């Protein structure tokens, strides 16, 4: 399985060029970070319909994962989509980060997402969820083999991001794929350091803290 990870600027919202690049490189899964289509929403914003989002990936052969603000029944969620074969599965972030005002903008989700795919069982949690052991243990109990953690993690705390990705992989015995943003949106500077960690805690690939990067990993 070839995973292509896009560590991009928080301010770069057009993912189309990356879809083309990943397809040309034979990606099986292309993954972006938290709120990749909108940037962080500190004071609220317009949500996106899942059906419209799905159209972005309809002509591409690989599975695509990305974060976006989804709107359903008049509520806004910090969501992450797994789209394959034109079918979408959505995870809504459970643990909202109050210091960045997420609890004032988004409705919290209820449970982690586990997708049974042709690549195996794929779990998803988002950013601040990383600080909580329980959702990772739930995914382990359900047989997760790979857990994707998209994020908009500030650079000032990026050492915690790196440590926790390794710790969650070792504690639960599965691969962790962390996808973070870089750049400064005027409120926060984000710390990159996207990485893939194997179940023994070995870092298979890692980006730096400041550079937009495309990581390719065969697992």
Backbone as CSV, one residue per row, in Angstrom:
resi,resn,N_x,N_y,N_z,CA_x,CA_y,CA_z,C_x,C_y,C_z
1,UNK,0.845,-1.195,0.000,0.000,0.000,0.000,0.879,1.244,0.000
2,UNK,0.669,2.089,-0.995,1.423,3.340,-1.050,0.550,4.471,-0.501
3,UNK,1.038,5.103,0.570,0.353,6.243,1.172,1.106,7.511,0.793
4,UNK,0.384,8.484,0.295,0.960,9.792,0.003,0.369,10.795,0.984
5,UNK,1.244,11.459,1.734,0.851,12.403,2.780,1.172,13.812,2.314
6,UNK,0.181,14.682,2.416,0.371,16.070,1.997,0.466,16.969,3.227
7,UNK,1.666,17.453,3.503,1.869,18.468,4.538,1.891,19.820,3.829
8,UNK,0.798,20.549,3.908,0.687,21.801,3.167,0.454,22.973,4.107
9,UNK,0.562,24.168,3.548,0.274,25.366,4.314,-1.190,25.396,4.719
10,UNK,-1.453,25.845,5.921,-2.826,25.969,6.406,-3.634,26.912,5.529
11,UNK,-2.961,27.800,4.817,-3.634,28.792,3.981,-3.873,28.324,2.548
12,UNK,-3.327,27.181,2.177,-3.482,26.657,0.820,-4.685,25.716,0.805
13,UNK,-5.756,26.112,0.129,-7.021,25.388,0.238,-7.367,24.561,-1.004
14,UNK,-6.674,24.766,-2.095,-6.955,24.024,-3.324,-6.153,22.729,-3.326
15,UNK,-6.858,21.586,-3.241,-6.161,20.305,-3.186,-6.024,19.650,-4.565
16,UNK,-6.613,20.244,-5.601,-6.635,19.605,-6.915,-5.247,19.254,-7.442
17,UNK,-4.254,20.146,-7.353,-2.918,19.766,-7.865,-2.348,18.526,-7.193
18,UNK,-2.648,18.345,-5.933,-2.148,17.174,-5.215,-2.850,15.893,-5.668
19,UNK,-4.121,15.987,-5.992,-4.839,14.829,-6.515,-4.176,14.341,-7.800
20,UNK,-3.848,15.269,-8.670,-3.204,14.910,-9.932,-1.832,14.278,-9.694
21,UNK,-1.049,14.871,-8.791,0.289,14.345,-8.501,0.215,12.941,-7.912
22,UNK,-0.695,12.745,-6.969,-0.799,11.443,-6.309,-1.225,10.361,-7.287
23,UNK,-2.148,10.706,-8.172,-2.593,9.736,-9.170,-1.438,9.334,-10.082
24,UNK,-0.620,10.318,-10.469,0.511,10.029,-11.362,1.587,9.202,-10.674
25,UNK,1.626,9.243,-9.344,2.633,8.496,-8.591,2.124,7.140,-8.128
26,UNK,0.922,6.785,-8.501,0.395,5.468,-8.156,-0.009,5.317,-6.711
27,UNK,-0.493,6.383,-6.092,-0.912,6.329,-4.692,-2.115,5.406,-4.511
28,UNK,-2.129,4.684,-3.413,-3.324,3.935,-3.009,-4.208,4.788,-2.112
29,UNK,-3.569,5.538,-1.211,-4.286,6.453,-0.325,-3.568,7.796,-0.331
30,UNK,-4.315,8.853,-0.539,-3.801,10.228,-0.456,-4.454,10.884,0.735
31,UNK,-3.653,11.423,1.654,-4.254,12.002,2.856,-3.740,13.414,3.130
32,UNK,-4.692,14.250,3.544,-4.446,15.640,3.902,-4.716,15.822,5.390
33,UNK,-4.429,17.031,5.884,-4.585,17.323,7.298,-5.982,17.784,7.703
34,UNK,-6.066,18.217,8.932,-7.311,18.724,9.519,-7.754,20.002,8.809
35,UNK,-9.049,20.090,8.497,-9.641,21.283,7.868,-8.822,21.739,6.661
36,UNK,-8.400,20.763,5.855,-7.538,21.049,4.704,-8.227,21.924,3.664
37,UNK,-9.553,21.869,3.604,-10.283,22.611,2.580,-10.738,23.991,3.035
38,UNK,-10.533,24.315,4.304,-11.068,25.579,4.824,-10.088,26.391,5.643
39,UNK,-9.041,25.764,6.188,-8.250,26.406,7.211,-9.027,26.407,8.525
40,UNK,-8.374,26.798,9.601,-9.033,26.808,10.904,-10.146,27.859,10.935
41,UNK,-11.229,27.518,11.595,-12.385,28.425,11.705,-12.494,28.879,13.152
42,UNK,-11.943,30.039,13.443,-11.925,30.511,14.827,-13.232,31.186,15.229
43,UNK,-13.914,31.764,14.260,-15.138,32.516,14.561,-16.346,31.991,13.801
44,UNK,-16.318,30.734,13.455,-17.418,30.157,12.690,-17.172,30.329,11.201
45,UNK,-17.954,29.664,10.409,-17.804,29.738,8.966,-18.809,28.849,8.291
46,UNK,-18.782,28.868,6.981,-19.731,28.079,6.222,-19.276,26.640,6.124
47,UNK,-20.197,25.728,6.316,-19.886,24.322,6.175,-19.964,23.875,4.732
48,UNK,-19.505,22.662,4.485,-19.501,22.074,3.148,-20.315,20.796,3.156
49,UNK,-21.085,20.587,2.114,-21.889,19.377,1.979,-21.002,18.219,1.524
50,UNK,-21.237,17.049,2.093,-20.422,15.890,1.772,-20.530,15.536,0.290
51,UNK,-21.713,15.624,-0.292,-21.879,15.275,-1.704,-21.032,16.157,-2.607
52,UNK,-20.922,17.439,-2.274,-20.109,18.335,-3.096,-18.632,18.001,-2.939
53,UNK,-18.246,17.655,-1.730,-16.856,17.295,-1.485,-16.478,16.032,-2.256
54,UNK,-17.389,15.084,-2.297,-17.122,13.815,-2.973,-16.841,14.007,-4.461
55,UNK,-17.453,15.005,-5.045,-17.252,15.275,-6.470,-15.794,15.650,-6.785
56,UNK,-15.081,16.198,-5.805,-13.680,16.575,-6.021,-12.813,15.375,-6.384
57,UNK,-13.163,14.213,-5.858,-12.304,13.039,-5.994,-12.859,11.996,-6.958
58,UNK,-13.986,12.290,-7.586,-14.708,11.278,-8.361,-13.904,10.679,-9.504
59,UNK,-12.990,11.437,-10.074,-12.263,10.971,-11.260,-10.883,10.412,-10.955
60,UNK,-10.620,10.140,-9.681,-9.298,9.663,-9.290,-9.375,8.227,-8.779
61,UNK,-8.344,7.416,-9.063,-8.410,5.993,-8.715,-8.122,5.682,-7.248
62,UNK,-7.407,6.571,-6.541,-6.984,6.262,-5.175,-8.053,6.699,-4.164
63,UNK,-7.942,6.142,-2.974,-8.741,6.642,-1.857,-8.166,7.985,-1.424
64,UNK,-9.044,8.890,-1.000,-8.615,10.226,-0.580,-9.196,10.524,0.799
65,UNK,-8.353,11.105,1.668,-8.770,11.461,3.023,-8.431,12.928,3.259
66,UNK,-9.393,13.691,3.756,-9.119,15.109,4.014,-10.095,15.660,5.040
67,UNK,-9.659,16.740,5.705,-10.473,17.401,6.708,-11.235,18.563,6.108
68,UNK,-12.460,18.771,6.599,-13.294,19.866,6.117,-14.390,20.143,7.143
69,UNK,-14.979,21.337,7.126,-16.096,21.632,8.031,-17.399,21.144,7.409
70,UNK,-17.934,20.057,7.909,-19.149,19.504,7.320,-20.383,20.055,8.036
71,UNK,-21.422,20.260,7.274,-22.678,20.753,7.820,-23.761,19.707,7.597
72,UNK,-24.447,19.360,8.682,-25.544,18.391,8.622,-26.611,18.814,9.612
73,UNK,-27.839,18.859,9.152,-28.979,19.221,10.001,-28.733,20.535,10.741
74,UNK,-28.097,21.475,10.043,-27.868,22.796,10.617,-26.738,22.878,11.614
75,UNK,-25.989,21.808,11.783,-24.860,21.799,12.717,-23.543,21.675,11.961
76,UNK,-22.507,22.281,12.518,-21.197,22.272,11.893,-20.277,21.328,12.668
77,UNK,-19.557,20.489,11.937,-18.646,19.525,12.537,-17.250,19.682,11.947
78,UNK,-16.232,19.446,12.770,-14.860,19.357,12.295,-14.673,17.907,11.847
79,UNK,-14.735,17.678,10.546,-14.853,16.319,10.022,-13.645,15.903,9.201
80,UNK,-13.514,14.585,9.053,-12.485,14.000,8.213,-13.145,12.933,7.366
81,UNK,-12.911,12.997,6.065,-13.578,12.089,5.139,-12.618,11.053,4.597
82,UNK,-13.114,9.835,4.448,-12.451,8.786,3.682,-13.338,8.518,2.480
83,UNK,-12.819,8.777,1.289,-13.610,8.616,0.071,-12.908,7.626,-0.848
84,UNK,-13.612,6.556,-1.178,-13.093,5.541,-2.094,-14.253,4.989,-2.898
85,UNK,-14.025,4.778,-4.181,-15.077,4.259,-5.068,-16.331,5.119,-4.998
86,UNK,-16.120,6.428,-4.847,-17.184,7.430,-4.816,-18.113,7.292,-3.607
87,UNK,-17.662,6.568,-2.593,-18.415,6.440,-1.352,-17.646,7.137,-0.235
88,UNK,-18.358,7.901,0.588,-17.714,8.682,1.647,-18.096,8.151,3.025
89,UNK,-17.093,8.056,3.888,-17.325,7.801,5.307,-16.704,8.953,6.083
90,UNK,-17.397,9.400,7.116,-17.036,10.657,7.777,-16.814,10.434,9.268
91,UNK,-15.720,11.003,9.772,-15.480,11.073,11.219,-15.618,12.514,11.682
92,UNK,-16.307,12.706,12.797,-16.451,14.029,13.415,-15.596,14.086,14.679
93,UNK,-14.748,15.077,14.762,-13.811,15.219,15.881,-14.549,15.204,17.219
94,UNK,-14.093,14.352,18.102,-14.749,14.181,19.404,-14.287,15.239,20.402
95,UNK,-12.981,15.379,20.544,-12.411,16.275,21.562,-12.047,17.608,20.924
96,UNK,-12.903,18.592,21.128,-12.702,19.918,20.551,-11.754,20.734,21.436
97,UNK,-10.890,21.508,20.802,-9.838,22.220,21.521,-10.330,23.616,21.916
98,UNK,-10.679,23.763,23.174,-11.282,25.012,23.642,-10.370,26.231,23.522
99,UNK,-9.038,26.127,23.765,-8.191,27.320,23.632,-8.216,27.956,22.240
100,UNK,-8.567,27.170,21.209,-8.693,27.731,19.862,-10.164,27.991,19.500
101,UNK,-11.051,27.857,20.497,-12.454,28.197,20.310,-13.261,27.187,19.521
102,UNK,-12.742,25.961,19.372,-13.469,24.975,18.565,-14.841,24.636,19.140
103,UNK,-14.941,24.624,20.460,-16.209,24.277,21.090,-17.294,25.311,20.822
104,UNK,-16.901,26.515,20.407,-17.875,27.561,20.088,-18.327,27.504,18.635
105,UNK,-17.582,26.736,17.835,-17.856,26.670,16.402,-18.460,25.326,15.994
106,UNK,-17.929,24.239,16.559,-18.284,22.905,16.103,-19.100,22.129,17.145
107,UNK,-19.867,21.184,16.652,-20.534,20.179,17.472,-19.597,18.981,17.606
108,UNK,-19.404,18.439,18.807,-18.484,17.306,18.946,-19.052,16.025,18.352
109,UNK,-18.148,15.164,17.884,-18.555,13.855,17.419,-18.763,12.898,18.574
110,UNK,-19.073,11.653,18.236,-19.457,10.676,19.253,-18.448,9.540,19.386
111,UNK,-17.948,9.018,18.256,-17.066,7.858,18.324,-16.038,7.893,17.202
112,UNK,-14.913,7.183,17.392,-13.905,7.134,16.331,-14.464,6.463,15.080
113,UNK,-13.838,6.752,13.938,-14.250,6.126,12.697,-13.331,4.961,12.377
114,UNK,-13.907,3.834,12.001,-13.136,2.690,11.524,-13.707,2.261,10.186
115,UNK,-12.864,2.256,9.178,-13.261,1.895,7.822,-12.668,0.532,7.492
116,UNK,-13.504,-0.379,7.012,-13.011,-1.641,6.484,-12.799,-1.450,4.994
117,UNK,-11.532,-1.372,4.608,-11.179,-1.054,3.229,-10.431,-2.216,2.596
118,UNK,-10.105,-2.082,1.320,-9.327,-3.123,0.656,-7.889,-3.150,1.150
119,UNK,-7.500,-2.127,1.929,-6.156,-2.065,2.486,-6.088,-2.601,3.913
120,UNK,-7.229,-2.892,4.494,-7.295,-3.294,5.892,-8.222,-2.375,6.657
121,UNK,-8.146,-2.413,7.971,-9.011,-1.602,8.820,-8.313,-0.292,9.173
122,UNK,-8.924,0.813,8.754,-8.334,2.140,8.890,-9.136,2.959,9.888
123,UNK,-8.481,3.469,10.914,-9.135,4.326,11.895,-8.760,5.781,11.687
124,UNK,-9.586,6.668,12.216,-9.302,8.099,12.153,-9.642,8.779,13.465
125,UNK,-8.729,9.646,13.919,-8.978,10.582,15.006,-8.338,11.894,14.574
126,UNK,-8.676,13.006,15.220,-8.226,14.309,14.746,-7.519,15.096,15.855
127,UNK,-6.300,15.517,15.598,-5.553,16.525,16.358,-5.643,16.338,17.874
128,UNK,-6.439,17.131,18.570,-6.498,17.108,20.028,-6.924,15.751,20.568
129,UNK,-7.599,14.933,19.744,-7.918,13.562,20.144,-6.650,12.801,20.541
130,UNK,-5.504,13.211,19.991,-4.250,12.513,20.236,-3.875,12.496,21.713
131,UNK,-4.359,13.457,22.464,-4.002,13.533,23.886,-4.837,12.589,24.762
132,UNK,-5.771,11.875,24.182,-6.668,11.013,24.946,-6.422,9.552,24.561
133,UNK,-6.160,8.707,25.540,-5.854,7.302,25.276,-7.083,6.518,24.814
134,UNK,-8.239,6.809,25.386,-9.416,5.956,25.189,-9.821,5.760,23.730
135,UNK,-9.922,6.821,22.910,-10.359,6.561,21.532,-9.393,5.690,20.746
136,UNK,-8.096,5.772,21.057,-7.126,4.911,20.390,-7.295,3.463,20.847
137,UNK,-7.631,3.272,22.116,-7.883,1.927,22.630,-9.151,1.337,22.030
138,UNK,-10.143,2.181,21.799,-11.377,1.710,21.147,-11.068,1.202,19.743
139,UNK,-10.264,1.955,19.007,-9.904,1.514,17.664,-9.111,0.206,17.706
140,UNK,-8.227,0.059,18.678,-7.489,-1.191,18.835,-8.442,-2.353,19.075
141,UNK,-9.428,-2.150,19.937,-10.376,-3.222,20.266,-11.211,-3.640,19.065
142,UNK,-11.330,-2.731,18.101,-12.107,-3.028,16.891,-11.249,-3.553,15.751
143,UNK,-9.963,-3.734,16.018,-9.094,-4.345,15.038,-8.405,-3.408,14.081
144,UNK,-8.292,-2.137,14.441,-7.616,-1.175,13.561,-6.176,-1.609,13.292
145,UNK,-5.748,-1.447,12.036,-4.379,-1.744,11.647,-3.565,-0.478,11.362
146,UNK,-4.275,0.573,10.939,-3.672,1.863,10.610,-4.592,2.944,11.160
147,UNK,-4.022,3.933,11.841,-4.824,5.039,12.356,-4.248,6.346,11.826
148,UNK,-5.091,7.113,11.163,-4.718,8.392,10.575,-5.087,9.509,11.547
149,UNK,-4.145,10.395,11.789,-4.365,11.502,12.713,-4.063,12.815,11.981
150,UNK,-5.053,13.381,11.284,-4.882,14.694,10.673,-4.897,15.762,11.762
151,UNK,-4.187,16.872,11.524,-4.082,17.872,12.577,-3.811,19.259,12.022
152,UNK,-4.093,20.244,12.856,-3.600,21.615,12.703,-2.955,21.932,14.053
153,UNK,-1.790,21.339,14.271,-1.123,21.339,15.577,-0.122,22.496,15.623
154,UNK,-0.263,23.414,16.577,0.640,24.569,16.650,2.094,24.168,16.882
155,UNK,2.976,24.939,16.282,4.411,24.636,16.367,4.932,24.743,17.790
156,UNK,4.351,25.611,18.594,4.831,25.811,19.951,4.724,24.533,20.787
157,UNK,3.836,23.626,20.383,3.656,22.374,21.121,3.966,21.151,20.258
158,UNK,4.757,21.325,19.213,4.953,20.228,18.269,5.778,19.086,18.869
159,UNK,6.558,19.351,19.896,7.282,18.256,20.556,6.304,17.234,21.137
160,UNK,5.188,17.714,21.665,4.160,16.807,22.190,3.556,15.970,21.066
161,UNK,3.309,16.594,19.925,2.771,15.902,18.756,3.662,14.712,18.381
162,UNK,4.956,14.961,18.280,5.894,13.915,17.880,5.908,12.777,18.901
163,UNK,5.962,13.128,20.159,6.030,12.121,21.218,4.763,11.281,21.268
164,UNK,3.617,11.926,21.161,2.346,11.219,21.299,2.057,10.307,20.115
165,UNK,2.462,10.694,18.909,2.265,9.811,17.764,2.998,8.492,17.973
166,UNK,4.235,8.565,18.433,5.014,7.352,18.686,4.391,6.549,19.829
167,UNK,4.002,7.236,20.884,3.436,6.550,22.044,2.157,5.806,21.690
168,UNK,1.275,6.429,20.924,0.002,5.776,20.562,0.248,4.560,19.674
169,UNK,1.248,4.636,18.789,1.567,3.487,17.945,2.053,2.310,18.789
170,UNK,2.970,2.573,19.688,3.541,1.510,20.524,2.499,0.935,21.472
171,UNK,1.726,1.798,22.110,0.744,1.333,23.089,-0.330,0.442,22.470
172,UNK,-0.648,0.693,21.194,-1.785,-0.003,20.579,-1.388,-0.996,19.491
173,UNK,-0.127,-0.985,19.088,0.347,-1.990,18.155,-0.174,-1.844,16.744
174,UNK,-0.369,-0.604,16.298,-0.734,-0.389,14.901,0.052,0.792,14.335
175,UNK,-0.044,0.955,13.011,0.622,2.077,12.363,-0.142,3.370,12.661
176,UNK,0.608,4.438,12.863,0.040,5.773,13.024,0.539,6.646,11.876
177,UNK,-0.401,7.314,11.221,-0.065,8.243,10.146,-0.521,9.628,10.589
178,UNK,0.428,10.495,10.926,0.113,11.847,11.388,0.313,12.852,10.275
179,UNK,-0.716,13.671,9.999,-0.662,14.647,8.909,-0.930,16.028,9.479
180,UNK,0.082,16.857,9.547,-0.056,18.186,10.134,0.117,19.263,9.061
181,UNK,-0.228,20.501,9.427,-0.070,21.659,8.549,1.196,22.435,8.910
182,UNK,1.595,23.305,7.996,2.646,24.283,8.271,2.089,25.669,7.959
183,UNK,2.896,26.686,8.251,2.484,28.045,7.942,1.830,28.751,9.106
184,UNK,1.492,30.011,8.888,0.923,30.891,9.908,-0.347,31.517,9.352
185,UNK,-1.474,31.333,10.047,-2.736,31.892,9.550,-3.109,33.211,10.226
186,UNK,-2.144,33.801,10.937,-2.398,35.056,11.628,-2.816,34.882,13.071
187,UNK,-3.176,33.668,13.438,-3.540,33.350,14.817,-2.586,32.330,15.412
188,UNK,-2.199,31.338,14.607,-1.279,30.296,15.059,-0.274,29.965,13.972
189,UNK,0.934,29.588,14.394,1.903,28.984,13.494,1.841,27.479,13.710
190,UNK,1.786,26.727,12.629,1.614,25.289,12.721,2.942,24.577,12.490
191,UNK,3.091,23.398,13.137,4.414,22.807,13.296,4.763,21.615,12.442
192,UNK,3.982,21.332,11.397,4.362,20.258,10.490,4.701,18.967,11.207
193,UNK,5.869,18.407,10.873,6.347,17.162,11.487,5.396,15.999,11.231
194,UNK,4.785,16.003,10.048,3.976,14.854,9.651,4.865,13.617,9.644
195,UNK,4.308,12.473,10.019,5.142,11.282,10.098,4.323,10.005,10.038
196,UNK,5.013,8.932,9.709,4.447,7.585,9.756,5.259,6.791,10.765
197,UNK,4.555,6.162,11.697,5.196,5.404,12.778,4.699,3.966,12.728
198,UNK,5.604,3.001,12.799,5.172,1.604,12.762,4.785,1.122,14.161
199,UNK,4.218,-0.078,14.294,3.727,-0.542,15.604,4.802,-0.674,16.677
200,UNK,6.066,-0.727,16.274,7.160,-0.800,17.251,7.681,0.571,17.643
201,UNK,7.115,1.626,17.047,7.543,2.978,17.371,8.619,3.527,16.455
202,UNK,8.976,2.787,15.405,9.978,3.266,14.452,9.343,4.275,13.502
203,UNK,10.004,5.418,13.322,9.513,6.442,12.399,9.982,6.086,10.990
204,UNK,9.020,5.790,10.119,9.326,5.356,8.760,9.536,6.526,7.807
205,UNK,8.910,7.639,8.110,9.053,8.847,7.286,8.642,10.030,8.130
206,UNK,9.302,11.179,7.916,8.992,12.370,8.722,9.333,13.624,7.932
207,UNK,8.437,14.594,7.985,8.680,15.908,7.397,9.206,16.852,8.478
208,UNK,9.751,17.996,8.076,10.224,18.958,9.055,9.080,19.849,9.547
209,UNK,9.393,20.842,10.351,8.366,21.648,11.014,7.833,22.796,10.160
210,UNK,8.501,23.142,9.075,8.146,24.383,8.391,7.921,24.263,6.884
211,UNK,8.282,23.141,6.289,8.297,23.053,4.829,7.096,22.275,4.290
212,UNK,6.337,22.837,3.352,5.322,22.026,2.657,6.007,20.818,2.021
213,UNK,5.458,19.644,2.252,6.157,18.409,1.890,5.167,17.354,1.419
214,UNK,5.595,16.568,0.442,4.859,15.376,0.055,5.668,14.162,0.483
215,UNK,5.096,13.377,1.393,5.742,12.153,1.855,5.104,10.959,1.168
216,UNK,5.932,10.047,0.660,5.454,8.793,0.086,5.989,7.643,0.921
217,UNK,5.080,6.759,1.342,5.481,5.645,2.199,4.815,4.367,1.699
218,UNK,5.591,3.318,1.561,5.055,1.984,1.252,4.961,1.196,2.551
219,UNK,3.766,0.694,2.827,3.564,-0.128,4.034,3.056,-1.501,3.598
